[in-house]
Amino acid sequence: MPKNVFQFECPCCGKDVEVDTRSGKARAVDPKEKRGKDLDTLIGEQSRASERLDSMFDSARRDQEQQGDRLDQMFSDAADKAKDDDSKPSNPFDLD
């Protein structure tokens, strides 16, 4: 082990901790601890996350379509109202 790396046991969890004094980085080291998950578990988690994100995306798309339809309806209502109104808009430069 290099002179700038110190290793000691954590009093809380019992894991070995390595501290590099040059870089200031620390990491927990436990050789008995399992490192990661198996491939089937990772694929299952990925497919569940993918389904969840697809559902969220579809919901957001539907909401946007509904909002677009609502705005189109409001615009057509305002255009119809403007056609029926024969009055001139007020001129902001009139001194009346």
TIKE-7532 format. One record per residue (C-alpha): residue number from 1; residue in three letters; x, y, z. Coordinates in pm, 1 decimal. Layout:
BEGIN
  mipa  kevex      east     north        up
   NUM    ALA         X         Y         Z
...
END
This chain:
BEGIN
  mipa  kevex      east     north        up
     1    MET       0.0       0.0       0.0
     2    PRO     141.6     344.6     -90.8
     3    LYS     242.1     586.5     183.5
     4    ASN     -33.1     833.0      94.2
     5    VAL    -316.8     573.1     133.1
     6    PHE    -437.1     489.1     481.9
     7    GLN    -675.2     206.4     565.2
     8    PHE    -881.6     174.6     882.2
     9    GLU   -1205.1      16.7    1004.0
    10    CYS   -1520.2     230.2    1029.6
    11    PRO   -1650.9     224.5    1389.2
    12    CYS   -2014.5     246.9    1272.8
    13    CYS   -2047.8     -16.5    1002.0
    14    GLY   -1727.6    -217.9    1037.9
    15    LYS   -1620.9    -172.2     674.0
    16    ASP   -1263.6    -100.5     584.1
    17    VAL   -1213.0     257.3     465.5
    18    GLU    -926.9     367.9     242.4
    19    VAL    -830.9     736.7     239.2
    20    ASP    -595.0     878.2     -23.5
    21    THR    -428.5    1186.3     125.0
    22    ARG    -307.3    1315.8    -212.0
    23    SER    -642.5    1319.3    -389.6
    24    GLY    -858.3    1356.1     -77.5
    25    LYS   -1079.0    1066.0    -185.8
    26    ALA   -1212.1     800.3      46.0
    27    ARG   -1385.1     471.7     -30.1
    28    ALA   -1533.8     187.5     166.3
    29    VAL   -1368.6    -148.2     104.4
    30    ASP   -1525.8    -476.8     210.5
    31    PRO   -1393.1    -780.7      23.9
    32    LYS   -1677.5   -1000.8     149.8
    33    GLU   -1943.6    -765.8      15.6
    34    LYS   -2111.2    -867.2    -310.2
    35    ARG   -2024.8    -624.3    -590.2
    36    GLY   -2332.3    -549.3    -799.8
    37    LYS   -2637.1    -737.5    -920.8
    38    ASP   -2672.0   -1023.9   -1162.0
    39    LEU   -2770.0    -960.3   -1523.2
    40    ASP   -3127.4   -1091.7   -1494.1
    41    THR   -3202.0    -852.1   -1207.9
    42    LEU   -3056.7    -557.5   -1399.1
    43    ILE   -3258.7    -642.4   -1712.1
    44    GLY   -3578.3    -674.4   -1507.4
    45    GLU   -3520.6    -338.5   -1339.2
    46    GLN   -3446.7    -178.1   -1675.9
    47    SER   -3765.3    -313.1   -1833.8
    48    ARG   -3977.0    -191.8   -1539.1
    49    ALA   -3817.1     151.6   -1559.7
    50    SER   -3874.3     157.4   -1935.7
    51    GLU   -4243.0      70.5   -1894.0
    52    ARG   -4283.8     339.0   -1627.7
    53    LEU   -4118.1     603.7   -1845.4
    54    ASP   -4325.8     500.5   -2149.5
    55    SER   -4640.5     539.1   -1943.0
    56    MET   -4533.0     882.9   -1822.3
    57    PHE   -4446.1     991.6   -2176.8
    58    ASP   -4782.4     872.7   -2314.1
    59    SER   -4964.0    1056.8   -2037.0
    60    ALA   -4772.0    1378.5   -2106.6
    61    ARG   -4838.3    1345.5   -2480.3
    62    ARG   -5212.6    1303.0   -2419.9
    63    ASP   -5213.8    1605.6   -2189.4
    64    GLN   -5039.0    1816.2   -2454.4
    65    GLU   -5285.4    1705.8   -2722.6
    66    GLN   -5579.2    1795.4   -2497.6
    67    GLN   -5426.8    2132.9   -2420.9
    68    GLY   -5371.6    2197.0   -2792.8
    69    ASP   -5732.8    2107.9   -2869.3
    70    ARG   -5852.4    2335.7   -2589.0
    71    LEU   -5638.4    2626.0   -2716.2
    72    ASP   -5757.5    2572.2   -3074.2
    73    GLN   -6117.8    2587.4   -2952.6
    74    MET   -6051.1    2905.6   -2755.4
    75    PHE   -5886.8    3064.8   -3060.8
    76    SER   -6175.9    2975.1   -3290.6
    77    ASP   -6424.7    3113.5   -3032.8
    78    ALA   -6228.5    3438.3   -3011.1
    79    ALA   -6208.8    3461.5   -3393.0
    80    ASP   -6587.9    3412.8   -3421.7
    81    LYS   -6646.1    3679.6   -3157.5
    82    ALA   -6411.5    3918.4   -3341.1
    83    LYS   -6601.6    3862.8   -3669.2
    84    ASP   -6930.4    3955.2   -3501.8
    85    ASP   -6786.7    4268.9   -3339.4
    86    ASP   -6797.0    4563.9   -3584.9
    87    SER   -6652.7    4826.2   -3352.6
    88    LYS   -6312.6    4975.4   -3421.0
    89    PRO   -6037.3    4916.5   -3171.4
    90    SER   -5946.0    5216.6   -2962.6
    91    ASN   -5647.5    5418.8   -3073.5
    92    PRO   -5403.3    5471.4   -2787.9
    93    PHE   -5288.8    5799.6   -2943.9
    94    ASP   -5632.5    5961.8   -2934.7
    95    LEU   -5647.7    6243.2   -2680.1
    96    ASP   -6020.5    6212.2   -2612.6
END
